[in-house]
Amino acid sequence: MVICQGEGENFMEILLAKRLKELREELKLTQKEVAQKLNLHSVTYLHYEKGQREPPLAILAEMAIFFDVSVDYLLGLKNEF
């Protein structure tokens, strides 16, 4: 079963990156501020938001809690928080 299909790129990673950026901007926070709140290096968070790295499950769960959304929403499996 295929959940999401992108053309040559991992669709879920791209959607995760997009949603992280949108949620951060809604809170009017910088990448550095979000990284600090999640106890991450700012460059590490930047890579997640640019879709250059995948966060481990534990970090993904922390992001969902911080942004008050579900992990399913972050991954693009649901369009509702």
Backbone as numpy.savetxt, mean C-alpha at the origin, in Angstrom:
# Nx Ny Nz CAx CAy CAz Cx Cy Cz
-7.52 -20.10 -10.79 -8.36 -18.93 -10.79 -7.48 -17.68 -10.79
-7.70 -16.77 -11.70 -6.94 -15.53 -11.79 -7.77 -14.42 -11.17
-7.19 -13.75 -10.18 -7.90 -12.66 -9.51 -7.76 -11.38 -10.30
-6.53 -11.00 -10.61 -6.26 -9.77 -11.33 -5.21 -10.06 -12.39
-5.34 -9.41 -13.50 -4.37 -9.62 -14.57 -3.94 -8.28 -15.12
-2.65 -8.02 -15.15 -2.11 -6.81 -15.73 -1.33 -7.15 -16.98
-0.96 -6.16 -17.72 -0.20 -6.38 -18.94 1.28 -6.21 -18.65
1.96 -7.30 -18.34 3.39 -7.28 -18.12 3.81 -6.79 -16.73
2.89 -6.38 -15.89 3.22 -5.91 -14.56 2.27 -6.56 -13.56
2.69 -6.59 -12.32 1.84 -7.17 -11.28 0.77 -6.17 -10.90
-0.45 -6.44 -11.32 -1.58 -5.53 -11.12 -1.81 -5.21 -9.65
-1.69 -6.22 -8.79 -1.93 -5.99 -7.36 -0.89 -5.04 -6.77
0.38 -5.18 -7.17 1.42 -4.29 -6.67 1.16 -2.85 -7.10
0.74 -2.68 -8.34 0.45 -1.34 -8.86 -0.73 -0.74 -8.10
-1.77 -1.53 -7.88 -2.94 -1.02 -7.18 -2.61 -0.72 -5.72
-1.81 -1.57 -5.08 -1.39 -1.32 -3.71 -0.65 0.01 -3.64
0.29 0.22 -4.53 1.06 1.46 -4.55 0.15 2.68 -4.72
-0.79 2.56 -5.64 -1.73 3.67 -5.89 -2.58 3.96 -4.66
-3.06 2.92 -4.03 -3.92 3.12 -2.85 -3.14 3.67 -1.67
-1.90 3.23 -1.49 -1.09 3.77 -0.41 -0.89 5.27 -0.59
-0.61 5.67 -1.82 -0.40 7.10 -2.09 -1.69 7.89 -1.87
-2.81 7.38 -2.37 -4.09 8.08 -2.20 -4.45 8.23 -0.73
-4.29 7.16 0.03 -4.63 7.21 1.46 -3.72 8.17 2.22
-2.44 8.14 1.88 -1.49 9.06 2.54 -1.85 10.51 2.23
-2.16 10.78 0.96 -2.50 12.15 0.57 -3.80 12.62 1.21
-4.76 11.70 1.39 -6.01 12.06 2.06 -5.74 12.54 3.49
-4.74 11.95 4.13 -4.37 12.33 5.49 -3.41 13.51 5.53
-3.03 13.98 4.33 -2.09 15.11 4.21 -0.77 14.84 4.94
-0.26 13.64 4.75 1.01 13.25 5.35 2.06 13.07 4.27
3.31 13.25 4.66 4.41 12.97 3.74 4.75 11.49 3.82
5.51 11.02 2.86 5.96 9.63 2.89 6.80 9.39 4.14
7.62 10.36 4.49 8.48 10.23 5.67 7.64 10.10 6.95
6.56 10.88 7.05 5.70 10.82 8.23 5.02 9.46 8.36
4.53 8.92 7.24 3.90 7.60 7.26 4.93 6.55 7.65
6.11 6.64 7.06 7.18 5.68 7.37 7.49 5.70 8.87
7.58 6.88 9.45 7.87 6.98 10.88 6.77 6.35 11.72
5.52 6.59 11.34 4.39 6.04 12.09 4.33 4.51 11.99
4.86 3.97 10.88 4.87 2.52 10.68 6.20 1.89 11.09
7.09 2.71 11.67 8.43 2.25 12.07 9.22 1.64 10.92
9.18 2.34 9.77 9.92 1.92 8.58 10.90 3.00 8.19
11.94 2.63 7.46 12.80 3.63 6.84 11.99 4.32 5.75
12.20 5.61 5.57 11.43 6.34 4.57 11.64 5.78 3.17
12.84 5.30 2.86 13.11 4.74 1.53 12.33 3.44 1.33
12.19 2.66 2.39 11.43 1.41 2.31 9.98 1.71 1.99
9.39 2.69 2.70 8.00 3.05 2.41 7.88 3.60 0.99
8.84 4.41 0.57 8.83 4.95 -0.79 8.76 3.82 -1.82
9.53 2.77 -1.61 9.51 1.63 -2.53 8.13 0.96 -2.57
7.47 0.87 -1.42 6.12 0.29 -1.40 5.15 1.17 -2.18
5.25 2.48 -1.96 4.32 3.40 -2.61 4.60 3.54 -4.11
5.81 3.26 -4.53 6.15 3.31 -5.96 5.94 1.96 -6.64
5.57 0.94 -5.85 5.34 -0.38 -6.42 6.63 -1.11 -6.76
7.73 -0.70 -6.14 9.03 -1.31 -6.42 9.35 -2.48 -5.49
8.62 -2.57 -4.38 8.78 -3.68 -3.44 7.42 -4.05 -2.88
7.29 -5.30 -2.46 6.07 -5.76 -1.80 6.31 -5.79 -0.31
5.39 -5.22 0.47 5.57 -5.29 1.92 5.26 -6.69 2.43
5.97 -7.12 3.49 5.62 -8.39 4.12 4.21 -8.31 4.70
3.61 -9.45 4.95 2.24 -9.51 5.44 2.05 -8.70 6.72
3.00 -8.79 7.65 2.87 -8.05 8.90 2.83 -6.55 8.67
3.65 -6.05 7.76 3.66 -4.61 7.44 2.36 -4.24 6.73
1.90 -5.09 5.83 0.64 -4.85 5.13 -0.51 -4.72 6.13
-0.52 -5.58 7.13 -1.55 -5.52 8.17 -1.44 -4.22 8.96
-0.21 -3.81 9.29 -0.01 -2.55 10.00 -0.50 -1.35 9.17
-0.25 -1.41 7.87 -0.71 -0.33 6.98 -2.23 -0.25 6.98
-2.87 -1.40 6.90 -4.33 -1.44 6.90 -4.89 -0.84 8.19
-4.29 -1.18 9.30 -4.73 -0.63 10.59 -4.49 0.87 10.62
-3.31 1.30 10.21 -2.97 2.72 10.23 -3.94 3.54 9.37
-4.22 3.06 8.15 -5.09 3.80 7.23 -6.57 3.51 7.47
-6.87 2.60 8.41 -8.25 2.22 8.75 -9.01 1.67 7.54
-8.34 0.76 6.84 -8.94 0.07 5.70 -8.62 -1.42 5.83
-9.23 -2.24 5.01 -8.93 -3.67 5.03 -7.72 -3.97 4.15
-7.06 -5.07 4.44 -5.97 -5.54 3.58 -6.53 -5.83 2.19
-7.74 -6.37 2.12 -8.37 -6.63 0.82 -8.49 -5.35 0.00
-8.82 -4.24 0.66 -8.91 -2.96 -0.05 -7.53 -2.55 -0.57
-6.51 -2.65 0.28 -5.16 -2.27 -0.15 -4.71 -3.08 -1.36
-5.06 -4.35 -1.39 -4.63 -5.23 -2.48 -5.52 -5.16 -3.71
-6.63 -4.43 -3.60 -7.52 -4.31 -4.75 -8.52 -5.43 -4.88
-8.68 -6.23 -3.82 -9.64 -7.32 -3.87 -11.06 -6.82 -3.57
-11.13 -5.65 -2.91 -12.41 -5.00 -2.63 -12.23 -3.52 -2.92
-13.32 -2.88 -3.33 -13.26 -1.45 -3.61 -13.80 -0.62 -2.47
-14.19 -1.26 -1.39 -14.69 -0.56 -0.21 -13.67 -0.73 0.91
-13.59 0.28 1.78 -12.66 0.22 2.90 -12.98 -0.98 3.74
